[in-house]
Amino acid sequence: MGEAIAASGRPIVYSICEWGANRPWEWGTSVGGQLWRTTGDITDDWDSVKTIVRKNLILAEHAGPGHWNDPDMLQVGNGGMTDHEYRTHFALWAMMAAPIIAGTDLSQASDATMDLLLNTELIGVNQDRLGKQAAVVEESGGRYVLAKPLADGSVAVTLYNENDYAATVSTTAAEAGLPKASSYALRDLMGHQDLRSGGTLKAAVPARGVAVYTVRPARAGDTSTPARSFGVETPLLYDGAPASLVTPGKAAAVTTELADLATTPLTDAKADLRVPSGWRAEAAGPVKARTVTERRPLTTAWRVTPPDGLAPGAYEITATVRYRLSGRTVTDTAVTKVTVADAVPGGDSYLSDTGWVKSTNGWGPMEHDMTNGDLGAGDGTPLRIGGTEYAKGLGTHAWSEVVYYTAGRCSKVSAQVGVDDSQDNVAPQRGTVTFEVWKDREKISDTGKLSWQDPAEAVEVDVSGAQFVSLVATTADDGNGNDHGDWADLKVSCA
């Protein structure tokens, strides 16, 4: 195909798609390709975007002028995500030097969709002639720092938070690859604002959000607005935990912090915290500061107590701060979510009868007690592996993850796992899946590749002491075609 295109004498872009199954980033240019899909198909939901970003970010060294990693088309404006999530989606595609191909009906696009698709500053980062894909400078607990050198000598820096709760993400100009300088000029590409920093790049990034800047050493006489950061941090059982948990009737520690990142101090600052009706929020530290600098932020500890009997679910906490900056009063707001989890009950039980903390699924929703079907909920068939039907379990499609809160009380998880028999009649690409069990951030079990021809494999793992147990089904590194993975007869034993 590549030879035929070259022989045509016409300028034709050659896009290769085999869903990353055979690592085309390693050989695509040798057959004349200009771009190649690196993952399975994108769908219009946050879990799909997050999973694709994880896979594509690590391929930065394979992108450059004329040869591009392609994480699939944009879903911006199709309705499956919030405008906030679409902004993150678009910004990350821009940073990854990905082909940005609109995948929505422009005649029906909202003003928010068009404003995003026509953000010339983000497009400029994507189309920069240096052709670099952003590299991961740092990643910890779902907080990423990405840096993309640009042809004019500046660096595009993105602070990305993939978590479902707000998190502060920070780096320095030096870590992002900038030369040493007394101060730095920042251009906020989402807020279209010029800012100034002494060298710290820091933002309180909302859940599933980004802050995107171009950064360069400041020039003489630069008097742009001082950069500052205000955020709210909620309790985590460990760094990067799947959720920020609170327990009804018990006080939880919440922290707000306002910091100035330039040399002009903020003055007369006062912080406040708003919680849902029926909750209590009490300051356990100073809520005011006459002067706020980077080294002397206004940090306030709060005791937040949800009411007894609160139902499992996610609840919103809003922090605000007012301060004076250059003669004017400014109000900043930070919002996050905390979770009341449905803990796994004592004794022996089926995990599919307990509510999960969160789930990610490669195609359609994860299903209780049936196999994953199509994009609709409840459209599966009975779980069946190797001719054996199971009444209980989870039906998934790789790449998938489901997380349960075990609260350190559970000792054992067991299941019969395999590719569902519904794939017997699917050709030419039948499913292959690897099943993993994670104890907090440690993988403790891995089946290796199982195909549609394999019988169910028994999995039994010790999860003693785990706060969270995660069940992951991967694509076995050969693309995600028809990877319907069943966690059948899924049981747990807890104190």
Secondary structure, DSSP 8 states (H G I E B T S, - for coil): -HHHHHHTTS----EE-STTTT-GGGTGGGGT-SEEE-SS---SSHHHHHHHHHHHHTTGGG-BTTBEEE-----TTSSSS-HHHHHHHHHHHHHTT------S-GGG--HHHHHHHT-HHHHHHHT-TT----EEEEEETTEEEEEEE-TTS-EEEEEEE-SSS-EEEEEETTTTT----S-EEEEETTTTEEEEESSEEEEEE-TTEEEEEEEEE--TT---EE-EEEEEE---SSTT-SS-B--TTS-EEEEEEEEE-SSS-EEEEEEEEE--TT-EEEE-S--EEEEE-SSS-EEEEEEEE--TT--SEEEEEEEEEEEEETTEEEEEEEEEEEEE-----SEEEEGGGS--SEEE-SSS--EESS---SSSTT----EEETTEEESSEEEEESSEEEEEE-TT-EEEEEEEEEE-GGGTT--S---EEEEEEEETTEEEEEEEEEETTS--EEEEEE-TT-SEEEEEEE-TTS--TT-EEEEEEEEEEE-
